Amino acid sequence: MRLVVNGPTGTGRRARLAHIIVAGKTGTTQNPHGRDHAWFIAFAPFNHPEVAIAVMVENGGYGGSVAAPIAHDMLQLYFNKNPVRTESGRIAMKKEKTEIP
């Protein structure tokens, strides 16, 4: 599950965080009545999990391209006390300034 998110060809790469190792699994459920359903499950940090997430998007398409980015944003909010939204609406890490006396 670690390589699904952190491996070079993992289908959950869009859930990757910069400083925390996330593990996850993508999935796509066939829908005979329309577009497939997308899902992604994850936990983090990999070595000492403290949070688990499940994302299901009805008629969303593929888990890696639709559900994993949602999980990324949720994990970013969980681990970042002061999230910042970029112009595109994505969540970004807030840059902290450290003052040295």
Secondary structure as UniProt FT lines:
FT   HELIX           2..6
FT   TURN            8..9
FT   TURN            11..12
FT   HELIX           13..15
FT   STRAND          23..29
FT   TURN            32..33
FT   STRAND          37..44
FT   STRAND          51..57
FT   TURN            58..59
FT   HELIX           63..67
FT   HELIX           68..79
FT   STRAND          84..85
FT   TURN            87..88
FT   STRAND          91..92
//
